[in-house]
Amino acid sequence: MQCRGVAILAYDIGGSTVSAGLVNLDPLGLASPAVSAEIRAAGGFDQIAVDLAGLILGLPAEIAIEGVAAALPGPTDYHSGTSWMAHKLIALRGKSLTSIIGRPDVAHSFVNDADALALGEVHQGAAQGVARVVLVTLGTGIGSAFVIDGRIAEPDALPHRGELWSAPFGDSTIEGRLGRRALEQHYQTLGGRLGDDSLRGIARAARAGDPQARALFDYLASTLAAALRPHLIDFAAERLVLAGAIAESHALFLSRLRAELCVGELASLDVVPAARLSEAALLGAAIDWQRRVSRYGPRRVIYLHGFASSPQSAKAQRFLAAYQQRGHRLELPDLNQNDFFGLTVSRQLELLERITAEDADGSVLLIGSSLGAYTAALFAAQSTKPVALALLAPAFDFHRRWSERLGAAAIERWRAQGEMLVDHYGYKRSLALGWGFITDAARHAPYPDVRQPTLVLHGEHDEQVDVEVARIFARSRPNVELEVLPTDHAMLDQVDWLIERVASFFAPRWR
């Protein structure tokens, strides 16, 4: 194995075991042997971070890292690397892995572990040269990937959007019947006794001739055949590749699986074990990194100014100058759109939809100030374009706060007259604002359900937007970091610090 000077640092993060390796892209292959270790899967976030950091200490330090790629199970937001798993690695829920595997000077990518395995097997394994391949991982849970002509198929074109783990099967789901816990429970109903290493121990017992253990693998073969059959037919699969910890014991069930599955419409189906179980996901993660970086290029960074402000605001212009000096293009759309009277939050959202219409999912970074921050959060809650947000004094709970601050009498005058004069800081004069602004504000969620990594920076002495709304927003959202600063709403005395803090938050996400 020839060692080169530059490689992708790739991870394969499973439910209890993690592998890492340095992968060369040209030619594709490991630059040095991969390392694997068990992690404290039930531990806290910091414990998992320590385990991941310790894993790469065994990799060659002399090889420069060009990028970081990670394969991990779902449900996960793969654009930002944010895990939303509730059945394993609970401490990672709502957290972006960029904070624990990230390198601020290189691009990152994240991919479903089954998709990564499939890509690795397509390029150097059991899926080479086959047009339509389904890969199924059998382990703690059930994973699946569908390949058409060497590429992962789009979910909309797949049976059950490619998520076979949750596909209905009998009175449960495929994972509910064939996941690790379900198999262990079935083994116990057969009269078997679980050891500390559960399925590995059952496999050893089956190889030694234990009847209950053999019966479990017969059950696995028959049930897996019945569960997969309709989906393989729908996809017109030519080959089924089995991977994962349970698949390592394929000699115990593969013959029976083939006998029960490869009949009728699937008579020509080829069923094989994965050829590169230990490294396919690492290779696939690196391949995915290369494709994503070439597709996105630098991510688009958009700054949304506040209410009655403009792209010429002092804060926006200082962000613009600072980021231009660093080589990042910052866009400052005018949310007034030459019609302050007709301003609404909905119109701001429509503007964002228009200007990002051609952007790929996960290719936009948003910075917002005050009302612009609230708009950024609303947009992120309904769009897959943003990958991360930085919100400065976000004006959450906007309709209620404005209504209470103005009071019933002022609200009634505004309604009756159809407009209200507002001091516009951007245009430096008073302008009329239409009644539609406040009625439209009532349509929007006070606290948007943002799932992307989000940094909130708010002044402790903010008299326009009480810091408590930021605390409410952050309290139940593990993907949100809140930092309270000793400043007011404008935060002008903290702009240099804000620029640096947002830049460090975005650092592993610029590309």
C-alpha positions in Angstrom: 0.0 0.0 0.0 1.6 3.2 -1.1 1.4 6.2 1.2 0.8 9.7 -0.2 1.1 13.1 1.4 -2.5 14.2 1.2 -5.7 12.2 2.0 -9.3 12.4 3.2 -9.9 11.6 6.9 -12.8 9.2 6.8 -15.0 7.9 9.6 -17.5 5.0 9.8 -19.6 5.7 12.9 -21.7 2.8 13.9 -23.9 2.2 16.9 -21.1 1.0 19.1 -18.0 0.8 17.0 -16.2 3.4 15.0 -13.5 3.1 12.3 -11.3 5.8 10.8 -8.8 5.9 8.0 -6.9 8.1 5.6 -8.2 7.6 2.1 -6.4 8.5 -1.1 -8.8 9.5 -3.9 -6.5 8.9 -6.9 -6.0 6.1 -7.0 -8.8 5.2 -4.6 -7.6 3.3 -1.5 -6.5 3.5 2.1 -3.3 5.5 2.6 -2.6 3.5 5.8 -4.4 0.7 7.6 -7.8 1.8 9.2 -8.2 1.7 12.9 -11.3 0.7 14.8 -12.5 0.9 18.4 -15.6 0.6 20.5 -17.0 3.9 21.7 -19.0 4.7 24.8 -22.3 4.7 22.8 -24.4 5.2 25.9 -22.1 7.9 27.2 -22.3 11.7 27.1 -21.4 13.9 24.2 -18.0 14.7 25.7 -17.2 11.0 26.2 -18.0 10.2 22.6 -15.9 13.2 21.5 -12.9 11.9 23.5 -13.4 8.4 22.0 -13.4 9.8 18.5 -10.4 12.0 19.1 -8.5 9.0 20.6 -9.3 6.9 17.5 -7.3 9.0 15.1 -4.2 9.1 17.2 -3.2 5.9 15.6 -3.2 7.4 12.1 0.0 8.7 10.4 0.5 12.3 11.4 2.7 13.0 8.4 -0.2 12.8 6.0 -1.9 16.1 5.3 -5.7 16.0 5.5 -7.5 17.5 2.5 -11.0 16.9 3.8 -13.1 15.1 6.5 -15.8 12.7 5.6 -18.1 10.7 7.9 -20.6 7.8 7.3 -23.2 7.5 10.0 -26.7 6.0 10.5 -29.9 7.9 10.2 -32.0 9.8 10.9 -29.4 12.4 10.3 -29.2 15.8 8.5 -26.4 14.8 6.2 -25.9 18.3 4.9 -24.7 19.5 8.3 -23.8 16.2 10.0 -26.4 16.6 12.7 -27.7 13.4 14.2 -31.3 13.0 15.1 -31.1 9.4 16.2 -33.3 8.5 19.2 -32.4 4.8 19.3 -28.6 4.9 19.7 -25.8 7.4 20.3 -28.4 9.5 22.1 -25.9 12.1 23.3 -25.3 13.1 19.6 -28.9 14.0 19.0 -29.2 17.5 17.7 -25.4 18.0 17.6 -23.3 18.5 14.5 -20.3 16.2 14.3 -18.3 19.0 12.8 -17.6 20.1 16.4 -15.9 16.9 17.3 -14.4 15.6 14.1 -14.1 18.9 12.3 -10.9 20.6 11.0 -11.7 24.3 10.4 -9.4 24.6 7.3 -10.9 21.8 5.2 -14.3 20.8 3.7 -16.5 18.3 5.4 -19.2 15.9 4.2 -21.5 13.4 5.8 -23.3 10.5 4.2 -25.6 7.7 5.2 -23.6 4.7 6.3 -25.4 2.3 4.0 -24.9 4.7 1.1 -21.2 4.9 1.9 -20.9 1.1 2.0 -22.7 0.8 -1.3 -20.4 3.4 -2.9 -17.3 1.6 -1.6 -18.6 -1.8 -2.9 -19.5 -0.2 -6.2 -16.0 1.0 -6.8 -14.0 -1.8 -5.2 -16.2 -4.6 -4.0 -19.2 -6.8 -4.5 -21.3 -4.2 -6.4 -18.9 -3.5 -9.3 -20.2 -3.7 -12.8 -23.9 -4.2 -11.8 -26.5 -1.7 -12.9 -29.1 -2.1 -10.2 -27.9 -3.1 -6.7 -29.5 -3.1 -3.3 -27.2 -3.1 -0.3 -28.7 -4.1 3.1 -26.8 -3.7 6.4 -27.7 -6.1 9.2 -26.5 -4.9 12.6 -27.9 -2.9 15.5 -30.5 -1.7 13.0 -31.3 -2.2 9.4 -29.8 0.0 6.7 -30.3 0.1 3.0 -28.9 1.7 -0.1 -30.1 1.5 -3.7 -27.6 1.9 -6.6 -28.4 2.7 -10.2 -25.4 2.7 -12.6 -22.9 3.3 -9.9 -24.8 6.1 -8.1 -27.0 6.3 -5.1 -30.6 6.5 -6.4 -32.8 9.5 -5.6 -35.2 8.7 -2.7 -38.3 9.7 -4.7 -37.6 7.0 -7.2 -37.3 4.2 -4.6 -39.7 1.9 -2.8 -40.4 3.4 0.6 -38.0 6.2 -0.3 -35.2 3.7 0.2 -35.7 3.6 4.0 -36.3 -0.1 4.3 -35.8 -0.1 8.1 -39.1 1.6 8.6 -41.0 -0.3 5.9 -44.1 -2.0 7.3 -43.7 -5.8 7.7 -46.4 -7.9 9.3 -47.5 -6.2 12.5 -44.2 -4.2 12.8 -41.5 -2.9 10.5 -38.5 -4.6 8.9 -36.2 -3.3 11.6 -38.8 -4.1 14.3 -38.6 -7.8 13.2 -34.9 -8.0 12.2 -33.0 -5.5 14.2 -30.5 -6.7 16.8 -32.9 -6.4 19.7 -35.7 -8.2 17.9 -33.3 -11.1 17.0 -32.1 -11.4 20.5 -35.7 -11.5 21.8 -36.6 -14.2 19.3 -33.6 -16.2 20.3 -34.8 -16.1 23.9 -38.3 -17.3 22.8 -36.5 -20.3 21.2 -35.0 -21.2 24.6 -31.6 -19.6 24.0 -29.7 -17.7 26.7 -27.9 -14.4 25.8 -24.3 -13.8 26.7 -22.5 -10.5 27.1 -21.7 -10.3 23.4 -25.2 -11.3 22.3 -25.4 -12.0 18.5 -21.7 -12.7 18.2 -22.0 -15.3 20.9 -25.1 -16.7 19.2 -23.2 -17.0 15.9 -20.4 -18.9 17.7 -23.0 -21.2 19.2 -24.6 -21.8 15.8 -21.2 -22.7 14.3 -20.7 -25.2 17.1 -24.1 -26.8 16.3 -26.3 -25.3 19.0 -29.9 -26.0 17.8 -31.5 -22.8 19.2 -28.8 -20.7 17.6 -29.1 -22.4 14.3 -32.9 -21.9 14.5 -32.3 -18.2 14.9 -30.3 -17.9 11.7 -32.9 -20.0 9.9 -35.5 -17.5 11.1 -33.3 -14.6 10.0 -33.0 -16.1 6.5 -36.7 -16.8 6.1 -37.9 -13.5 7.6 -35.3 -11.4 5.6 -36.4 -13.1 2.4 -40.1 -12.3 3.0 -39.3 -8.7 4.1 -37.1 -7.8 1.2 -38.8 -9.6 -1.6 -41.5 -7.0 -2.6 -39.0 -4.1 -2.5 -36.4 -5.9 -4.6 -39.1 -6.7 -7.2 -40.2 -3.1 -7.3 -36.6 -1.9 -7.8 -35.9 -4.6 -10.4 -32.7 -5.5 -8.4 -30.0 -7.5 -10.1 -27.9 -8.0 -7.0 -28.4 -7.9 -3.2 -25.3 -7.2 -1.2 -25.3 -8.0 2.5 -23.2 -6.0 5.0 -23.0 -5.2 8.7 -22.1 -7.1 11.8 -24.7 -9.8 11.4 -23.7 -10.2 7.7 -20.2 -11.2 8.8 -21.9 -14.5 9.8 -23.4 -15.0 6.3 -22.2 -18.6 6.1 -24.9 -19.4 8.7 -27.9 -18.1 6.7 -26.9 -17.2 3.1 -27.7 -20.5 1.5 -31.2 -20.6 2.9 -31.8 -16.9 2.1 -30.9 -17.5 -1.5 -33.2 -20.6 -1.7 -36.2 -18.7 -0.3 -35.6 -15.4 -2.1 -34.2 -16.2 -5.5 -37.4 -17.7 -7.0 -40.1 -16.6 -9.4 -39.5 -12.9 -10.4 -36.2 -12.9 -8.5 -34.9 -16.2 -9.9 -31.9 -14.3 -11.5 -31.1 -12.2 -8.4 -27.5 -12.6 -7.2 -27.2 -12.5 -3.4 -23.6 -11.9 -2.1 -21.8 -10.7 1.0 -20.0 -7.4 0.9 -16.4 -7.9 -0.2 -14.8 -5.1 1.8 -16.7 -5.1 5.0 -14.0 -3.4 7.0 -13.2 -0.5 4.7 -16.0 0.0 2.1 -17.8 2.7 4.2 -14.5 4.6 4.6 -13.9 4.5 0.8 -17.5 5.4 0.1 -17.4 8.4 2.5 -14.3 9.7 0.7 -16.0 9.3 -2.7 -19.0 11.2 -1.4 -16.8 14.0 -0.1 -15.2 14.4 -3.5 -18.7 14.5 -5.2 -20.1 17.0 -2.7 -17.2 19.4 -2.9 -17.2 19.4 -6.7 -20.9 20.0 -6.7 -21.1 22.8 -4.1 -17.9 24.7 -4.3 -17.8 27.4 -1.7 -21.1 27.7 0.1 -23.2 30.8 -0.5 -23.3 33.2 2.5 -26.3 35.5 2.8 -26.7 38.3 5.5 -30.3 39.4 6.3 -30.5 42.9 7.8 -33.0 43.9 10.4 -36.3 45.8 10.4 -36.2 49.4 9.0 -32.6 48.8 8.1 -30.7 48.1 4.9 -27.7 46.4 3.4 -25.8 49.6 4.2 -26.2 49.2 7.9 -22.9 49.6 9.9 -23.0 46.0 11.1 -23.8 44.5 7.7 -21.0 46.5 6.0 -18.4 45.5 8.6 -19.3 41.8 8.1 -19.1 42.4 4.4 -15.6 43.9 4.5 -14.2 41.4 7.0 -15.4 38.4 5.1 -14.3 39.7 1.7 -10.8 40.1 3.2 -11.0 36.4 4.1 -12.0 35.4 0.6 -15.7 34.7 1.4 -18.4 36.3 -0.7 -21.1 37.8 1.5 -24.4 38.7 -0.1 -26.6 41.5 1.3 -30.1 41.4 -0.2 -32.3 44.4 0.4 -35.3 43.1 2.3 -37.1 46.4 1.7 -37.3 45.6 -2.0 -37.9 49.3 -2.8 -41.4 49.1 -1.1 -41.2 49.5 2.7 -44.9 50.1 2.8 -45.6 46.6 1.6 -43.0 44.9 3.7 -44.0 41.6 5.3 -42.2 38.6 6.7 -43.8 36.4 4.0 -42.4 38.7 1.3 -38.9 38.4 2.8 -39.3 34.6 2.8 -40.4 34.7 -0.9 -37.3 36.8 -1.7 -35.1 34.1 -0.1 -36.9 31.4 -2.0 -36.2 33.3 -5.3 -32.6 34.0 -4.7 -31.8 30.5 -3.6 -34.0 28.7 -6.1 -31.0 27.3 -8.1 -28.9 26.4 -5.1 -28.3 22.8 -4.0 -29.7 21.5 -0.7 -27.2 22.3 2.1 -25.3 24.9 0.1 -26.3 28.1 1.9 -25.1 29.7 5.1 -27.4 32.4 6.7 -26.6 35.3 9.0 -29.5 37.3 10.2 -29.9 40.4 12.4 -33.1 41.0 14.5 -36.1 40.6 12.1 -33.6 39.3 9.5 -32.6 36.6 12.0 -36.2 35.7 12.6 -36.7 35.4 8.9 -33.6 33.3 8.5 -34.9 30.9 11.1 -38.3 30.7 9.5 -36.7 30.0 6.1 -34.4 27.3 7.6 -37.4 25.6 9.2 -39.1 25.2 5.8 -36.1 24.8 3.4 -33.3 22.3 2.9 -31.0 25.0 1.3 -29.5 26.4 4.6 -26.8 24.2 6.2 -26.2 26.4 9.3 -27.4 29.7 10.7 -25.9 32.6 12.8 -28.6 34.7 14.4 -27.9 38.1 16.0 -30.5 39.3 18.4 -33.2 37.3 16.7 -36.7 38.8 16.9 -38.5 35.7 17.9 -42.2 35.7 19.0 -42.4 38.8 16.8 -46.2 39.3 16.5 -46.9 39.1 20.2 -44.1 41.3 21.2 -44.9 44.0 18.7 -48.6 44.0 19.6 -47.8 44.3 23.3 -45.2 47.0 22.8 -47.5 49.2 20.6 -50.5 48.7 22.8 -54.2 48.2 21.8 -54.9 51.8 21.0 -51.9 52.2 18.6 -52.8 48.8 16.9 -56.3 50.0 16.4 -55.1 53.3 14.8 -52.8 51.4 12.5 -55.7 49.1 11.5 -58.1 52.0 10.9 -55.6 54.1 8.9 -54.1 51.2 7.1 -50.5 52.5 7.8 -48.2 53.6 10.5 -45.2 55.9 10.3 -41.9 54.3 11.2 -38.4 55.8 11.6 -36.4 54.0 8.9 -32.7 53.8 10.0 -31.5 52.7 6.6 -33.2 55.4 4.7 -32.8 58.0 7.5 -36.4 59.3 7.3 -39.9 58.3 8.4 -41.8 56.0 6.1 -45.3 54.5 6.2 -45.6 50.8 6.9 -48.8 49.0 5.8 -51.2 47.2 8.1 -50.4 44.0 6.3 -47.1 43.8 8.1 -48.6 43.0 11.4 -51.4 40.8 10.1 -48.9 38.8 8.1 -46.6 38.4 11.2 -49.4 36.5 13.0 -49.2 33.8 10.3 -45.7 32.7 11.3 -44.5 30.5 14.1 -43.1 32.5 17.1 -40.3 30.0 17.5 -39.4 28.2 14.2 -38.6 24.5 14.3 -35.0 24.9 13.1 -33.1 21.7 12.7 -29.8 23.0 11.3 -26.8 23.9 13.5 -27.6 27.4 14.8 -25.6 29.9 16.7 -27.6 32.6 18.6 -25.8 35.7 19.9 -27.9 38.1 22.0 -27.3 41.1 24.1 -28.1 40.9 27.8 -29.2 44.5 27.8 -31.3 44.3 24.7 -34.3 46.6 25.2 -36.0 45.9 21.9 -35.9 42.1 21.9 -35.7 40.6 25.4 -32.9 38.0 25.7 -35.5 35.7 27.2 -36.9 34.9 23.7 -33.5 33.6 22.7 -33.3 31.5 25.8 -36.8 30.0 25.1 -35.7 29.2 21.5 -32.5 27.5 22.6 -33.9 25.7 25.6 -35.5 22.7 23.8 -33.2 22.6 20.7 -30.0 20.7 21.2 -28.8 22.0 17.8 -28.8 25.6 19.1 -25.8 27.3 20.8 -26.8 30.5 22.7 -24.2 33.0 23.9 -25.4 36.1 25.8 -23.2 39.2 25.5 -22.9 42.3 27.7 -24.4 44.6 25.1 -27.6 46.1 23.6 -29.8 45.3 20.6 -27.5 46.9 18.0 -24.4 45.1 19.3 -22.2 47.7 17.6 -19.6 47.6 20.4 -19.2 43.9 19.8 -19.1 43.7 16.0 -15.5 42.7 15.7 -16.1 39.9 18.2 -19.3 38.9 16.4 -17.4 38.7 13.1 -14.9 36.3 14.6 -17.4 34.2 16.5 -19.6 33.7 13.4 -16.5 33.0 11.3 -15.3 30.3 13.7 -18.8 28.7 13.8 -18.9 28.6 10.0 -15.2 27.6 9.7 -15.8 23.9 8.9 -18.8 24.8 6.7 -17.5 27.4 4.2 -17.2 24.6 1.6 
